[in-house]
Amino acid sequence: MERVRHKCLAVLHGGRKLAGLQRGAWTRWGVVICAVAGGAGCSREQVGGNGAGTSASASAEAGASAGASAGASAGARARASARASEGVNARGSAGGTARGQGAGDEVKPVYPVTGEAPDPLAVRLCEALHAVPAARKAACRGGKPGFHAGAACARTLSAAMRAGAVTVGAEEVGRCEGAMTASLEGCGWVSALTPVPPGACEGIVRGTRGEGAMCRSSLECGVGITCAGVGPTAEGRCAKPRVSGACGRAVDTLAVLTRQTRAEKDHPECAGRCAQYVCAAENVAK
């Protein structure tokens, strides 16, 4: 872990000032970001440890209200994940993969940067999810849009679409665009938190992979099954929810970037519930 920390600091001092680390806290988010930018692999089976920041879902929730925590968490995760490899807007060209201290230390993200043009439908969805809120917030504050994860979202979603691992409907994207625009009317919603995506933007990235198939995100698997073993730098396999074992210890890159906050419900890791990062049986009412 100490070796990974030094690598991450080297990346940060090399010019990649990651938004997710600006508070200076060395949390599990730092490990995840460095895994994408050139640190260490972080699959669900590999990432563990105790202390603050162990759960991916808990990292961005501190200080947020219950109604806004899902949106804030997804937005913070998306910005942090994207900063490692992408530009500012969803139509921009992809950046290069960051490297570690030596050529042998290079670690590539589970959705590699290929330089291919993003799918137009992916661009539309990702601009609605990232660029539009950023532009509206900037307009309300009289400034310019800051960094957002639109480019990383479009690149990652396009890769999954080209592989036939997910499908996205044009009509559903259109509804999401309209709902997002409507939800951002006025400036009363503006705060330090990322606004929660409208319901019309949820559940529109549908997986095509069946049980046992290789996967890079739980969104690539059918409803009811999850991508076991997946992480920012590691593929997994679509599998039924487990009865026991570790849970909640990795970040699903595609789900984070496409802001699919329902992913954990549609693709549960545990047959019961995830309690303190371990699958446990549901409480049975007496």
C-alpha positions as CSV (number, residue, x, y, z in Angstrom):
1,M,0.0,0.0,0.0
2,E,2.9,2.4,0.8
3,R,4.4,1.7,-2.6
4,V,1.0,2.6,-4.3
5,R,0.7,5.7,-2.2
6,H,4.1,7.0,-3.4
7,K,3.1,6.2,-7.0
8,C,-0.1,8.2,-6.6
9,L,1.8,11.2,-5.1
10,A,4.2,11.0,-8.1
11,V,1.2,11.2,-10.5
12,L,-0.3,14.1,-8.6
13,H,2.9,16.1,-8.5
14,G,3.4,15.3,-12.2
15,G,0.5,17.6,-13.0
16,R,-2.6,15.4,-12.6
17,K,-4.4,17.2,-9.7
18,L,-7.3,14.8,-9.2
19,A,-10.4,16.4,-8.0
20,G,-11.3,13.5,-5.8
21,L,-8.1,14.0,-3.8
22,Q,-8.1,17.7,-3.4
23,R,-8.9,17.5,0.3
24,G,-5.6,15.7,0.9
25,A,-7.1,12.6,2.5
26,W,-5.3,9.3,1.6
27,T,-8.4,7.2,1.2
28,R,-9.4,4.1,-0.8
29,W,-10.4,6.5,-3.5
30,G,-6.8,7.4,-3.9
31,V,-6.0,3.8,-4.5
32,V,-8.7,3.4,-7.1
33,I,-7.7,6.5,-8.9
34,C,-4.1,5.4,-9.0
35,A,-5.2,2.0,-10.2
36,V,-6.7,3.7,-13.3
37,A,-3.9,6.2,-13.7
38,G,-1.0,3.7,-13.2
39,G,-1.0,2.3,-9.6
40,A,-2.2,-1.0,-8.4
41,G,-5.1,-3.4,-9.5
42,C,-8.3,-3.1,-7.5
43,S,-10.7,-6.0,-8.1
44,R,-13.5,-7.0,-5.8
45,E,-11.4,-9.9,-4.7
46,Q,-8.2,-7.9,-4.2
47,V,-9.3,-4.7,-2.5
48,G,-9.7,-5.0,1.2
49,G,-8.6,-3.3,4.4
50,N,-10.2,-1.6,7.2
51,G,-10.6,2.1,8.2
52,A,-12.1,5.1,6.5
53,G,-12.8,4.8,2.8
54,T,-13.0,1.0,2.6
55,S,-16.5,1.0,0.9
56,A,-16.7,2.6,-2.6
57,S,-20.2,3.8,-1.9
58,A,-19.3,5.5,1.3
59,S,-16.4,7.6,0.0
60,A,-18.4,10.5,-1.4
61,E,-21.4,10.4,0.9
62,A,-19.9,12.1,4.0
63,G,-21.6,15.3,4.8
64,A,-24.4,14.9,2.1
65,S,-28.0,14.8,3.0
66,A,-29.9,11.5,2.5
67,G,-31.8,12.8,-0.5
68,A,-28.7,14.1,-2.3
69,S,-26.1,11.5,-1.3
70,A,-26.6,9.2,-4.3
71,G,-26.1,12.0,-6.8
72,A,-23.2,13.5,-4.9
73,S,-21.5,10.2,-4.6
74,A,-21.9,9.3,-8.2
75,G,-20.7,12.8,-9.3
76,A,-17.6,12.8,-7.1
77,R,-16.7,9.2,-8.2
78,A,-17.2,10.0,-11.8
79,R,-15.0,13.1,-11.7
80,A,-12.3,11.3,-9.8
81,S,-12.3,8.3,-12.1
82,A,-12.3,10.4,-15.2
83,R,-9.6,12.9,-14.2
84,A,-7.0,10.1,-14.6
85,S,-7.4,9.7,-18.4
86,E,-9.8,12.1,-20.1
87,G,-10.4,15.7,-21.3
88,V,-13.2,18.0,-20.3
89,N,-16.1,17.5,-22.7
90,A,-17.7,14.4,-24.1
91,R,-16.8,15.2,-27.7
92,G,-13.1,15.6,-26.9
93,S,-10.4,13.2,-27.9
94,A,-9.3,10.5,-25.4
95,G,-6.1,11.1,-23.4
96,G,-3.3,8.7,-23.0
97,T,-3.1,6.1,-20.2
98,A,-0.9,7.4,-17.3
99,R,2.1,5.3,-16.4
100,G,3.8,4.3,-13.2
101,Q,7.4,4.8,-12.3
102,G,8.6,2.2,-15.0
103,A,7.3,0.6,-18.2
104,G,6.8,-2.6,-16.3
105,D,4.5,-0.9,-13.8
106,E,1.9,0.3,-16.4
107,V,-1.6,-0.7,-15.4
108,K,-4.4,-0.2,-17.9
109,P,-8.0,0.6,-17.1
110,V,-10.5,-2.2,-17.6
111,Y,-12.0,-0.1,-20.5
112,P,-8.7,0.8,-22.3
113,V,-8.1,4.1,-24.0
114,T,-8.1,3.3,-27.7
115,G,-8.5,6.7,-29.4
116,E,-11.6,5.6,-31.2
117,A,-14.3,8.2,-31.7
118,P,-17.2,7.8,-29.2
119,D,-20.6,6.6,-30.2
120,P,-22.9,9.5,-30.9
121,L,-25.6,8.1,-28.7
122,A,-23.1,7.6,-25.8
123,V,-22.0,11.3,-26.3
124,R,-25.6,12.4,-26.0
125,L,-26.3,10.5,-22.8
126,C,-23.0,11.5,-21.2
127,E,-23.4,15.2,-22.1
128,A,-26.8,15.1,-20.5
129,L,-25.4,13.5,-17.4
130,H,-22.3,15.6,-17.0
131,A,-21.8,18.5,-19.4
132,V,-25.4,19.9,-19.1
133,P,-25.3,20.1,-15.2
134,A,-21.8,21.6,-15.3
135,A,-22.8,24.3,-17.9
136,R,-26.0,25.2,-16.0
137,K,-24.2,25.5,-12.7
138,A,-21.6,27.7,-14.3
139,A,-24.3,29.9,-15.8
140,C,-26.0,30.3,-12.4
141,R,-22.7,31.2,-10.8
142,G,-21.6,33.5,-13.6
143,G,-18.4,31.5,-14.3
144,K,-17.1,28.9,-16.7
145,P,-17.8,25.1,-16.5
146,G,-15.3,23.2,-14.5
147,F,-14.0,19.7,-15.1
148,H,-16.6,17.0,-15.6
149,A,-16.5,13.3,-16.5
150,G,-18.3,13.6,-19.9
151,A,-15.3,12.4,-22.0
152,A,-14.6,9.5,-19.8
153,C,-18.3,8.5,-19.7
154,A,-18.6,8.6,-23.5
155,R,-15.4,6.7,-24.1
156,T,-16.3,4.0,-21.5
157,L,-19.9,3.6,-22.6
158,S,-18.9,3.5,-26.3
159,A,-16.4,0.7,-25.6
160,A,-19.2,-1.4,-23.9
161,M,-21.6,-0.6,-26.7
162,R,-19.1,-1.6,-29.4
163,A,-18.4,-4.9,-27.7
164,G,-22.1,-5.6,-27.7
165,A,-22.0,-5.8,-23.9
166,V,-24.7,-3.2,-23.3
167,T,-27.5,-1.6,-25.2
168,V,-28.8,2.0,-25.0
169,G,-32.1,3.1,-26.6
170,A,-32.2,6.4,-28.5
171,E,-35.8,7.2,-27.2
172,E,-34.6,6.6,-23.6
173,V,-31.7,8.9,-24.1
174,G,-34.0,11.5,-25.4
175,R,-36.2,11.2,-22.3
176,C,-33.2,11.5,-20.1
177,E,-32.0,14.7,-21.9
178,G,-35.5,16.3,-21.5
179,A,-35.8,15.3,-17.9
180,M,-32.3,16.6,-17.1
181,T,-32.9,20.0,-18.8
182,A,-36.2,20.3,-16.9
183,S,-34.7,19.4,-13.5
184,L,-32.1,22.1,-13.9
185,E,-34.4,25.0,-14.5
186,G,-33.7,28.1,-12.4
187,C,-30.8,28.1,-10.0
188,G,-32.4,27.0,-6.7
189,W,-30.8,23.5,-7.1
190,V,-27.2,24.8,-7.3
191,S,-24.9,23.7,-4.4
192,A,-21.6,22.1,-3.9
193,L,-23.1,18.7,-4.5
194,T,-23.8,17.1,-7.9
195,P,-27.5,17.0,-8.5
196,V,-29.2,13.6,-8.4
197,P,-30.0,12.3,-12.0
198,P,-33.7,12.3,-12.9
199,G,-35.4,8.9,-12.8
200,A,-35.6,9.0,-16.6
201,C,-31.8,8.7,-16.7
202,E,-31.7,5.5,-14.6
203,G,-31.8,1.9,-15.9
204,I,-31.2,2.8,-19.5
205,V,-27.8,1.0,-19.9
206,R,-28.9,-2.6,-20.2
207,G,-26.5,-5.6,-20.1
208,T,-26.5,-8.5,-22.6
209,R,-24.1,-10.9,-20.8
210,G,-25.3,-14.1,-19.2
211,E,-24.1,-16.0,-16.2
212,G,-20.4,-17.1,-16.6
213,A,-19.6,-14.5,-19.3
214,M,-16.6,-12.2,-19.0
215,C,-17.6,-8.7,-18.0
216,R,-16.1,-5.3,-17.2
217,S,-19.0,-3.9,-15.3
218,S,-22.1,-5.2,-13.7
219,L,-24.1,-3.2,-16.2
220,E,-22.9,-5.6,-18.8
221,C,-24.6,-8.4,-17.0
222,G,-28.3,-9.2,-17.1
223,V,-30.6,-7.9,-14.4
224,G,-30.2,-9.9,-11.2
225,I,-26.6,-11.0,-11.8
226,T,-23.4,-9.1,-11.0
227,C,-19.9,-8.9,-12.4
228,A,-17.9,-10.8,-9.7
229,G,-14.3,-9.8,-9.4
230,V,-14.5,-6.7,-11.5
231,G,-12.5,-3.5,-10.7
232,P,-11.1,-0.4,-12.4
233,T,-8.2,-2.6,-13.8
234,A,-9.7,-6.1,-13.7
235,E,-12.4,-8.0,-15.6
236,G,-14.8,-10.3,-13.8
237,R,-17.5,-12.8,-14.7
238,C,-21.2,-12.4,-14.5
239,A,-22.5,-14.4,-11.6
240,K,-25.5,-14.8,-9.3
241,P,-25.4,-12.9,-6.0
242,R,-23.2,-14.7,-3.5
243,V,-24.4,-16.0,-0.1
244,S,-21.2,-15.2,1.7
245,G,-17.9,-13.5,1.0
246,A,-16.6,-9.9,0.5
247,C,-18.8,-7.2,-1.0
248,G,-18.8,-3.5,-1.6
249,R,-15.0,-3.3,-2.1
250,A,-14.6,-2.1,-5.7
251,V,-15.7,0.6,-8.0
252,D,-17.7,-0.3,-11.1
253,T,-16.3,2.2,-13.6
254,L,-19.1,2.1,-16.1
255,A,-21.9,2.4,-13.5
256,V,-20.1,5.3,-11.9
257,L,-19.5,7.2,-15.1
258,T,-23.0,6.7,-16.4
259,R,-24.4,7.6,-13.0
260,Q,-26.6,4.5,-12.8
261,T,-27.3,4.8,-9.0
262,R,-29.7,1.8,-9.2
263,A,-26.9,-0.6,-10.4
264,E,-26.4,-2.1,-7.0
265,K,-30.1,-2.9,-6.7
266,D,-30.4,-4.3,-10.2
267,H,-27.1,-6.2,-10.0
268,P,-26.7,-7.2,-6.3
269,E,-23.4,-8.7,-5.1
270,C,-25.1,-10.5,-2.2
271,A,-28.1,-12.8,-2.1
272,G,-29.0,-11.2,1.2
273,R,-27.4,-7.9,2.0
274,C,-23.9,-6.3,2.2
275,A,-23.1,-5.6,5.8
276,Q,-19.7,-4.1,6.7
277,Y,-18.3,-5.3,3.4
278,V,-19.4,-8.9,3.9
279,C,-22.4,-10.7,2.5
280,A,-25.0,-11.5,5.2
281,A,-28.4,-13.0,5.3
282,E,-31.4,-10.7,5.3
283,N,-33.0,-10.2,8.7
284,V,-36.0,-12.3,9.0
285,A,-39.0,-10.7,10.8
286,K,-40.3,-12.8,13.7
